[in-house]
Structures are given as C-alpha cells and as structure tokens.
C-alpha cells in the first residue's frame, strides 16, 4: 500500500476516478488544497502525488496575489521531481510540472480551446504509454512546451504535447481520464458559455462521444495507474 497525496488547487475533495481507483486498490489517499490555505506536506510523508487540473491559467495567474499558491505548487513539484518519486500531473498539473522543469506554458496564438473528446496518438518515444490511438477528454486553453530531458509520449492535432515523462516515475498528461461523464456534464452546467469558446465541441457531441470513447479511456487509465503506482 502506498500513501498518495492528492492536490486540488483551490477546490476540496473531488469525485473523480483517480482518487476512487487508488482508494479501491488499497492505497491511502490524503487531500490538500493550497488555494484554501492547506500547507503542502514534507515530501517524506508520501510515496506518490497526483496534482489535478483547475480553472487557473498558469501563464497569467501564477504571480497574482489571489493565486499565489500556484508559485508554491511549482516550487513543491520541482523538489518532488528532484526526489525521483512517482508524480502524476493532470492538465494544470502537467503544466505545473513543465513549469517546474523550466518550460513555458501558454495558450495557442489563435487562443483555441481543446474542450471535448479528441483523438491522441502515441509518439515514437512513447514506449507503450499508449498502445494505440485513444480518444480522451480535454478541457483547457493553455498547453506546455516540452522541458529539456523529458520523453514526449503522446501527441494530438490541437496541442501536440499531450503527455510526457521525466525520469522513470513522473508523468504529465494534458487530458482528463480521471473525469466521469457526469462530472464533465456538471462542469458544462457550471460554465454555461464553455461550449461557445473557440474550438470547444457542442455539449451534444461531448455526451455522444462519451458513450463511444469513455469506456476505453477509463480502461487505459486504470492500467496506467496500476503501472504508475507500482513502479
């Protein structure tokens, strides 16, 4: 059994597949929300960490007083990566990983979003990360450049850097395999203008695509989590 730290920036506990599956697999999970004042614990207290996505825009929010926790998270992840311990950054978490490794995080020049199910593919460096092309769920406008020393594991048509690995145990993924269909539909309810943003897919397509692609996405994610936490 591993002790796993789950970091959700400004929100409390999530109803998500990563936390549920890790708990069901017998691991101890502990939540921290730096945006709500939680301190990030000593590295020695945990075996692995998952850093979630969020509404924050790293390129513009990192030095704002109200989101100053982002800078603390970047510093924490830099130390975590240097320790060589298992790390999983999801969406914003992958961008924070890139930032901690010295790479840029920014929107596309045309400001397109990636919002909905999009097909991604393994790269030549992927080494089994994705066995084949997979449709996965996205909700983001910013993407990360590849830091020096990482392996580029997956690519896509809108944002080419979809997944990376640093060393043997740290991963950053730009997509959201942890999201249940009910969760992204709740997000769409909470952000009524989301599907009007440039590049966003209509709600009807997102729901229909979930029926087509969600089962395969979650099966891949479970297998990935087993390998990641067991390394």
VOGULUM-388649 format. One record per residue (C-alpha): residue number from 1; x negated, y negated, z. Coordinates in steps of 0.02 Angstrom, whole numbers, plus 32768, in hexadecimal, padded with zeros to 4 digits. Layout:
<sites>
kelum; c1; c2; c3
NUM; X; Y; Z
...
</sites>
This chain:
<sites>
kelum; c1; c2; c3
1; 8000; 8000; 8000
2; 7FC3; 7F52; 7FD5
3; 7FEC; 7EAC; 8026
4; 8024; 7E37; 7F9C
5; 8035; 7D79; 7FA7
6; 80C0; 7D2F; 7F3B
7; 80B0; 7C74; 7F1A
8; 8147; 7C14; 7EDD
9; 8116; 7B5F; 7ED0
10; 81A9; 7AF9; 7F0E
11; 822F; 7B7D; 7F1E
12; 824B; 7C00; 7FA5
13; 825A; 7CBB; 7F87
14; 8291; 7CF1; 7ED9
15; 8303; 7D7B; 7E9F
16; 828A; 7DC0; 7E1F
17; 8246; 7E62; 7DDB
18; 8193; 7E4D; 7E15
19; 81BD; 7E3C; 7ECD
20; 8246; 7EBF; 7EC5
21; 81DB; 7F41; 7E6D
22; 8142; 7F25; 7EDB
23; 81AC; 7F35; 7F78
24; 8203; 7FD1; 7F36
25; 8157; 801A; 7F10
26; 8129; 800C; 7FC8
27; 80BF; 7F6E; 7FC8
28; 80D0; 7EE7; 804B
29; 8102; 7E41; 7FFD
30; 80F2; 7D95; 804D
31; 8138; 7CF5; 8001
32; 80E9; 7C48; 800B
33; 812B; 7BA5; 7FBF
34; 80A5; 7B1C; 7FC4
35; 8121; 7A9D; 7F81
36; 8188; 7AB8; 801E
37; 80F3; 7AA0; 808F
38; 80B5; 7B53; 809F
39; 7FFA; 7B67; 80B4
40; 7FA0; 7BDD; 8040
41; 7F56; 7C67; 80AC
42; 7EA2; 7CA4; 80B7
43; 7E70; 7D12; 8025
44; 7E41; 7D9F; 809B
45; 7EF5; 7DB0; 80D7
46; 7F34; 7DF5; 8030
47; 7F04; 7E77; 7FAF
48; 7F5A; 7E26; 7F18
49; 7FB8; 7D89; 7EE7
50; 8044; 7D5E; 7E6D
51; 8055; 7CA7; 7E3E
52; 80FE; 7C83; 7DEF
53; 813E; 7C0A; 7D6D
54; 8193; 7B66; 7D95
55; 81DC; 7AC6; 7D51
56; 813B; 7A65; 7D6F
57; 80D5; 7A28; 7CDA
58; 8021; 7A45; 7D07
59; 7FDC; 79C5; 7C8A
60; 8040; 7936; 7CD8
61; 8070; 796C; 7D89
62; 7FCF; 79A9; 7DD6
63; 7F9C; 7900; 7E1C
64; 8047; 78BD; 7E49
65; 8060; 78A9; 7F06
66; 8102; 790B; 7F04
67; 80AF; 79A0; 7EAE
68; 8003; 7996; 7EFF
69; 8016; 7A4D; 7F2F
70; 7FE8; 7A79; 7E7B
71; 7F36; 7A3D; 7E97
72; 7F2C; 7AA7; 7F35
73; 7F6A; 7B3C; 7ED4
74; 7EE7; 7B24; 7E4B
75; 7E5E; 7B1D; 7ECE
76; 7EA4; 7BB8; 7F24
77; 7EAD; 7C1A; 7E82
78; 7DFB; 7BE7; 7E56
79; 7DC0; 7C36; 7EFA
80; 7E30; 7CCE; 7EE1
81; 7DEB; 7CEF; 7E33
82; 7D39; 7CDB; 7E72
83; 7D5E; 7D62; 7EF2
84; 7D8E; 7DDD; 7E67
85; 7E33; 7E0E; 7EB8
86; 7ED1; 7E3E; 7E57
87; 7F2B; 7DA3; 7E16
88; 7FC6; 7D92; 7DAB
89; 7FF8; 7CE6; 7D6C
90; 80A2; 7CDA; 7D18
91; 80C5; 7C44; 7CA5
92; 8091; 7BB0; 7D13
93; 802A; 7C2D; 7D76
94; 7FC9; 7C58; 7CD7
95; 7FAF; 7BA0; 7CB4
96; 7F6C; 7B85; 7D64
97; 7EF6; 7C17; 7D46
98; 7EB8; 7BC5; 7CA5
99; 7EA2; 7B1E; 7CFD
100; 7E42; 7B72; 7D8B
101; 7DCD; 7BBC; 7D07
102; 7DB0; 7B13; 7CB5
103; 7E27; 7B19; 7C20
104; 7EA9; 7A9B; 7BE8
105; 7F65; 7AAD; 7BFE
106; 7FD4; 7A44; 7B8F
107; 8070; 7A43; 7B20
108; 8068; 7A5D; 7A65
109; 8053; 79BD; 79FF
110; 8105; 79D1; 79BE
111; 8145; 79EB; 7A71
112; 819D; 7A8D; 7A44
113; 81DD; 7AFB; 7ACF
114; 81D5; 7BB8; 7AD0
115; 827C; 7BE3; 7B1F
116; 82CC; 7C8C; 7B01
117; 828F; 7D36; 7AC8
118; 81F7; 7D2D; 7A55
119; 8190; 7DBB; 7A0A
120; 80DC; 7DC4; 7A44
121; 8053; 7E38; 7A05
122; 7FB5; 7E86; 7A4C
123; 7F0F; 7E3C; 7A16
124; 7E74; 7E9B; 79E3
125; 7E31; 7E7B; 7A94
126; 7ED4; 7EB9; 7AE2
127; 7E91; 7F66; 7B10
128; 7F3C; 7FB0; 7B35
129; 7F87; 7F1B; 7B91
130; 8016; 7F22; 7B13
131; 8022; 7FC9; 7ABA
132; 8086; 7F75; 7A2F
133; 80E6; 7ED7; 7A05
134; 8167; 7EA8; 7A88
135; 81F2; 7E27; 7A96
136; 81E0; 7DCC; 7B3C
137; 823C; 7D3D; 7B91
138; 81F2; 7C8E; 7B94
139; 821C; 7BE7; 7BE1
140; 8191; 7B66; 7BD1
141; 8152; 7AD0; 7B70
142; 809C; 7AD3; 7BA4
143; 801B; 7B56; 7B7A
144; 7F68; 7B7C; 7BAC
145; 7EC8; 7B78; 7B4A
146; 7E59; 7C10; 7B61
147; 7DD4; 7BF5; 7BE7
148; 7D24; 7C30; 7BCA
149; 7D09; 7CE3; 7BFF
150; 7DBB; 7D23; 7BEE
151; 7E00; 7DA9; 7B7A
152; 7E92; 7D74; 7B0C
153; 7F10; 7E01; 7B1D
154; 7FAE; 7DCB; 7AC2
155; 7FE3; 7D49; 7A43
156; 8083; 7CFE; 79FF
157; 80C3; 7C8E; 7972
158; 80E9; 7BF2; 79DA
159; 8063; 7BF6; 7A61
160; 7FD1; 7C64; 7A29
161; 7F8E; 7C83; 7AD9
162; 800E; 7CF5; 7B2B
163; 7FA2; 7D5B; 7BA0
164; 7EF0; 7D5D; 7BE1
165; 7E83; 7DC0; 7C57
166; 7DF3; 7D81; 7CC0
167; 7D7F; 7E08; 7CFD
168; 7DD8; 7EAC; 7D1C
169; 7E60; 7E75; 7D94
170; 7EA3; 7DC7; 7D6B
171; 7F2D; 7DAE; 7CEA
172; 7F8B; 7D18; 7CA9
173; 802A; 7D2D; 7C43
174; 808A; 7C9F; 7BF2
175; 8131; 7CFB; 7BF0
176; 81B0; 7D35; 7C72
177; 81C3; 7DF3; 7C7E
178; 81F3; 7DDD; 7D35
179; 8297; 7D87; 7D07
180; 833B; 7DE7; 7D0C
181; 83BA; 7DB6; 7C84
182; 842C; 7D75; 7D0E
183; 839D; 7D05; 7D47
184; 837C; 7CAE; 7CA2
185; 8437; 7C96; 7C8B
186; 843B; 7C41; 7D35
187; 83AB; 7BD3; 7CFD
188; 840E; 7BA4; 7C62
189; 84A2; 7B75; 7CD2
190; 8431; 7B0B; 7D40
191; 83DE; 7AB2; 7CAC
192; 8470; 7A8F; 7C35
193; 8404; 7A37; 7BB3
194; 8383; 7AC3; 7BA9
195; 83C2; 7B0D; 7B06
196; 83C0; 7A62; 7AB2
197; 8305; 7A4F; 7AC7
198; 829A; 7A60; 7A2A
199; 8272; 7B15; 7A0A
200; 82ED; 7B5A; 7A8A
201; 835E; 7BE8; 7A55
202; 841C; 7BD9; 7A6B
203; 8464; 7C2B; 7B06
204; 84C5; 7CA9; 7A9D
205; 8425; 7CE5; 7A4A
206; 83CA; 7CF4; 7AF0
207; 8455; 7D5E; 7B39
208; 8460; 7DCB; 7A9D
209; 83A3; 7DE0; 7A97
210; 83A2; 7E15; 7B4E
211; 8412; 7EA7; 7B1F
212; 8395; 7ED7; 7A98
213; 82EE; 7EB8; 7AEB
214; 82FD; 7EAE; 7BA8
215; 82F2; 7F69; 7BCC
216; 824E; 7F7C; 7B6D
217; 8206; 7EDE; 7BBC
218; 822C; 7F1A; 7C6C
219; 81E8; 7FC9; 7C48
220; 8145; 7F7B; 7C0E
221; 813F; 7F0A; 7CA7
222; 8155; 7F99; 7D22
223; 80C7; 7FF7; 7CD1
224; 805A; 7F5C; 7CD2
225; 807B; 7F3B; 7D8B
226; 804E; 7FEF; 7DB6
227; 7FA8; 7FE0; 7D5B
228; 7F83; 7F32; 7D9D
229; 7FA4; 7F56; 7E55
230; 7F4D; 7FFE; 7E4A
231; 7EAB; 7FBF; 7DFE
</sites>
